[in-house]
Every structure is written in structure tokens, then in C-alpha cells.
Amino acid sequence: MLRPVRWFVTLAVAMLCIGRVAASEPPLPRPIVTHQRSFAIPFDFDVVRPTGTEPAKVELLVSDDQGANWYTGATVAANASQFEFVAPEEGEYWFRVATVDAQGHVTGNPQYGTQPEMRVIVQPVAAAEQVVAGFPVDRMPADEHARMVNTLSFELDYDLESLGPGESSGETSQIELWWTGDGGLNWKRFGVDDDQQSPMLVTVEREGLYGFWLVVEDARGIRGPTPRPGDLPQTWIGVDTTAPMAEIISVVRRPYQDGQEVLVQWKADDALLAAQPITLFYTGDRSGPWTPLASGLDNSGMYRGATTAEIPAEMYIRLEVRDEAGNVKSVETTTPAVFPASGHVLHAVQASGATWR
């Protein structure tokens, strides 16, 4: 059976403490910001209670409307040390704890407007689709393709001989670059190429789909046409510095014929993923080395393959996702997938990641 990954957020500094009573209403705690909807919330008792009043269970109280209303998000035994919480959607969540003794008496139940002991803001995953929403892709002809880069500074190559009749005649005196960020609806002068040698270094302020147009002036002062509003760019450059979203959902090992098979389920998303963007690695030691399990996979969300005797008994999985601009997101499992003699299915959960360009 497959089960969803559980994300653990380290909240030791902001740990919920039961039994703390303030004389006056303190300021709101600093929020913890995360892109993960599922996380663990540790708690601890910081007061000594009289014998016979020890809590039998502990409740996690949640408000998604800044304290106007509270509901029970989780209940655990008193000897537990943390709650598991899954946010139904992005937004700000307030948390408090309450204890219930053996007689059913509740301590710490918040009233209307009660302040939280912890605040968590769940934000949408910062993936490339947020960038593409501002891309004027509808302005780019179907037979055009933008060159993708993953840095705000890049080199723009040009060839004066390919600019067409009237744009390069004899000795060149000036090469002027114009740019657009809305597919040619509006144009701005970027500057001139001082050395008049390709490539020209270009720096932009933010991600987006940019169009460029060269205006060449020869020694006689004859200039090529300046782009007008509505003119399509001569070349397109897509700037994407945001790594893809990647998540390992589950890792399953089970008997298969005379050996075993590994099933890896993941989620990966980016508006401009590379072709066959998925690579899987495995290791028996999280410190490495990592050995390729499968590469050049389509983003199907599932890998299933037979393994050999060289596969370690305890196996960690790394998922790498690459987008067209060259950004890579890497996530790994933090607990191993074990192949038990009984053939029972064990899962590994993922909780760490890295990004590079």
C-alpha cells in the first residue's frame, strides 16, 4: 500500500508549552513560513501538576481565521511528544494546546480572539508556474523557441550578417539593443554594445520572457529600423531562476519473481520542465555515494523496476528534477526503505531537499 509522505518541520524553538499563563496578552509570535502542508508540531509540559490532575490526553487547537474560531486539529495521548497536522490549503494557521484529564476536564480551551502559541503560514510552492504567469507566451510565434537561462545576467549572441538587408551595410559605427518584457507591445532602449563584438552582456531585474531587437548604424549614419509597439522580437530569452517543485511520495520494496522490485512515487511540477527531467539515485548510506537507479525518465510520477542483489538492504532514494533552464531540485528520503524477509511493504518518507543551478 502506498501512503503519502509526511513532512517534518523543525519547530523546537517555537515548541508549544502547556501550562504557561501570562499576566497580559503577549504580542503575536513570529510566524513560521513553510511550503509544506503536512508537518509535526512538538510540545512539552513545563509545569508540575498535583497528583491526580495529570492529563490523559492533549489536544491541538487550530484556528484558520486568526483566533475567531478554534477547532480540534489532533488529539494524542499525554505521553506523546508531538502532533501531526495537515493543512487543508495554503494560509495562516494559529495553534494552541489544551489538556483533558481522566474526568474529562479541559484546561486551555481558547475563547474568541485568544492569541496563539504558534503561527504557521503555509505558502504555495514557489515553482516556475508563478513566473510563466507573467510570460507573454501568446505573443511568441509557434515556430519560435525561447532560449532558457537560469541567471539574471547572460550573454546575447548576434550575427550582423543575419539581420537582413539594410541593417548592415559596410562598416558598423553602433550596435543598439532594445528589449521588451510583454512580447513586443512596448519597447525600451537597453543600451549599446561598446566593443561591437558578439556576445553582448545583458542583465535583467527579474524572471520573465524577454524579447530583444538589434538596431545597427553604419559609418554613414544609416540606421536599421527601431522596433515599434507591436513588433515581434528578433530573438527571445526566457529567464527562469526558480527550481522545479519536487516531492517523493513513497518508496516501496516488495518481492518480485526471484528477487524484488522498487516502486518510487513522486510529484514534480514546473511550467518548463526539461525533456525527460527525472533522475533517481539510491544509496545504503545517506552520506553517499549515490548510485543511479534510473535516469532520463518522463515525469510520470511513478517508477517501477526490478533490482539486483547489489541493492543494499536499507535503501535511501534521491529524486532530481531538472527544468529547461537548467535549474535542478533534489530531494531525498530520510528513512530507509527496507526489504523484509516476510515480504511486508515498508515505506520511506522524504523531508530534505536542495536546489542548485
N, C-alpha and C positions, 0 to 999 in steps of 0.2 A: 504494500500500500504506500502511495506517495502521500506526503504531508507537507504543508507549506513551511518555508523557512521561518525560523524565529530570530528576530534581530535583538541584540542586547545592547542597550545604551548604558555606558558607564555613568552612573549618577551618584557616585559615592559622596561627592562634595555636597550635592543637593539632596542627600538622603532624608526621607521623611522620618521624623522623630515623634513618637507617640507620647503623649502626656505632658507636652510643653504648653504652658499657659502664659500668655502675655498680658501685661497690665494695660497696654494700649495697642491699638491696631498698628502693626508694623507696615512699612512700605511693601509693595508687591515684590516678591522675589524676582531675581533676574531670570528671564526665560531661557530654557534650553531649546535650541533650534536643531531640528533634525529633518531629514528627508525620509525617515523610516516610520512606517505606520505601526509596526509591532516592536515593542521593547519591554524590558524588565525594569521595574521600579523597586529598589531595595528599601527596606525600612528597619528600624531598630527601636527598642524601648530605652528611654533614657531616665526613667524614674523607677523607684522601688515602690511596689504596691503592697498593701497589707495582705496577709494571708487570707485566702478565701475570696479575694476580689480579682484574682488573676484572670485575664481574658481567655475565653475559649476559642475565639476566632477574631480575625482582623479583617476589616472591610476597606476597600479602596473606593473613596467617594470622588466622583468626577463631575465637573461642570464644563459644558461646552458653550456657555453663554455668559462667561465672566462672573460667575457666582450667583446669577439669578435663580438657577435651579441646579440641584445636585441629584445624582443617581449613583447607585452602587455598580461600579465597573468590574469588581472582582472581590472574591472572598477566599481567604486562606486560613489555615489553622494557625494558632498563636505561635507555634514553634517554627513556622516558616520564616523566611528571611526576605522574600521579595514577592511582588505581584507581577503577573503577566498581563499586559494591556495591549489591545489592538484598536487603534483609532479608526473609526469608520470612514473618515475622509480627512482632507487637509484642514487645518485650522488651529486655533489656540485652545488648549485643554488645561484646566485647573485641577489639582489633585489635593485631597486631604485624606486622612485616615481616621477610622473610628474603631473602637473595640467593643466586643459583645461578650459579657461574662456568661457563666453557666446558667444563670437565671434569666438571660435574655436582656439584661440592662445594657443600654448603648451609651458609650461615652465618646464625645467628639463629633456628634452628628451636627453638621453645619446648618445654619439658618440662612434666610435670604440675605444675599450680599456678603456672606462670610468670605474672607480672603483666603487664598490658597496657601498651602505649604510648599507647593511646587507648581511651576508653569512649564508646559512644553508646547512649542509651536511646531506643528508638522507642516512642512512646506512641500510643494510639488518638486519632483526630481528635476534638477536643472539640466535637462538634456537638450539636444540640439534643436528640437522642435520649437523651443522658445525663440531661437534665433531665426529660424526659417519663417516664422510668422511675419517677420518684417522683410523677408526676401521678396523682391518683385519678380518672382519666377514666371508669372503670367506674361511678363514683358519679354522674356527671352525666347527667341525662335526655337522651334522644335529641333532643328538641326544644329543648334549651338550647344556647347557644353562648357560650363564654367570650370576653370582650373581652381581646385580647392587647396587652401593653405591653412595652417593652424597657428599662425603668428600674425600679429598686427603690423609687422614690418616684413616686407617681401620684395623680391626683385621682379620688375616688369620687363620682360624681353620684347624687343621690337625690331622690325626689319623695314628700313626705309624703302627698299625696292618693292615691297609688297603693299605699300599704302595706296598705290593706284596712280593713274595719270594725273598730272597737275599738282601732285603733293610732294614730289621730289624731283627737282629739275636742276642739275648742276650742283654746285657747292652749297651745303646747308649752313645757314647762319644761326638758326634757332630751332629747337625742338620743344614744343609746349605741350604739356599734358593737361587734359581736362578729365573730370570724373563725375559720376552720377551715383547716387545711392537709391534711386527709385526707378531704375530701368530706363533712364533717358528722358523722363518727363521734365526734369530740371538738371542743368549742368552748371558746374563750377570749375573755375580755373585752379588747377593744383599747383603748377609751377613749371619751371623749365629744367631740362637736363643740361647741366653746366658743361659736362665733358662731351656731350653729344655722342656718347658711346653706349650701346646696349650692354647690360640691362640698366634700368633706372630704378633707384631705391625708392620705394613708396611706403609710407606709414599712414595707417588709418586709426581712428579713435576707438572703434568698436567692431564687433562682429557684424556681418551682413554680406549681401551680394552687391558687388561694385562693378560698374562699367567704366571703361576708360576709352579715351579718344586722343590721338596724337594730331597736333597741328604743326606742320613743318613749314618753315620760312626759309627761302633760299637767299643767296647773296644779293639778288636783285630786289629783295623786299617782297617777293611774291609769296603769298601765304596760301596754304591749303584751307579748306572750309572749316570754320568754327562750328562745333555742334550746336544745333538749335533745339529748343524744347520739343520733345517727341522723337528726336533722332535716336536710333538704337546704337549701343556702344560698338566699337570695333573689336573689343575683347572684354571678357567677363572674368572676374576673380571672386571666388567665394571665400570669405574669411570665417572660419569656424574654430574657435578655441575651446569649445565645450566637449568634454568626453562623452561617449555614449552612456546610457543607463544600463547597468548590468546587475543581475541578481541570480545567484544559484538557489533554486527552489528545493531540490532534493538530490541526493546521491543514493542509489540502491545497488546492492550486490546480491546476486542470487544464483543458485545452481543453474547450469545450462549444459545439456548433453554431458560430456565427460569433464567439464570444467565449470566455469562460472561466467556470468556476464555482468557488465556495469551499465546502469541506466542513469544518465545525468539529465536533469530537467532544469532549464534556466529561463530567464526573461531578459531580453536585451532590446533596446529601442534607441533609435536616432533617426532623424529625418533624412540623413545622408550616410547610411552605413556603407562600408566598402562591400565589394562583391565577395561573397563567402567570408564573412567577417569573424567567424568564431574559431577559436583555438582552445583546446582542452589539454591540460597537463595533469600529471599525478606525481606523488612522492610518498614515501613512507615516513619522512621527517619534514616537518614544516620549514625547517631551516634550509631544505634543499639537499641535493639538486633536484630540479623539476624535469620530468621526462615527458615529451609529447605523447598524449593519448590519442588525439585526433586533431587535424588541422584542416583549414580550408572548408569549414562546414557552413552550410546555409543557416540562416537564423530561423531554424525550425522550432526551437525551444526544447528539443529532445535529442539525445544521443544514446544509442544502444549498440553495444559491441561486446563480443566475446573477448576474454582476457586469457593470458597465459600464466604459467607458474611463476614468471618473474614479477608479477604484480604483488606488492607487499601485502601482508595480512591486514595491516592497518593502512588505509589509503586516504590521503588528502587530495582534493581536487582544486585546480585553479582554472578559472574561466577568464579568457581575454577576448575583448570585443573591440574591433577597430572600425573607425568611420572613414569616410572618403578623404577627409583632410589629413588623416594620419594620427588623430587622437586615439589613445588606447585606454580602456578601462579594464582593470584587473581585479578580480575578487577571488577569495579563497575560502574553503571550508576551514573551520577552526576545530572541529572534532572529526575523528577519522570514521570512514565507512569500513566496517569490519565484515569479513566473510565468515560467519559462524558455521561450525560443523553441522548444526541442526538444520541449516538452510533457512532460518528465520531472516526476515528482512530488517536490516538496520539502516538508519538514515544518518546523514551528516548535515549539520547546519552551517550556514555561511554568515560571517559577521565582520569581515575585514575587506578593505579594498584599497587600491592605489590607482593613480591616474598619471599618465605622462604623455608627452608629445615628442 
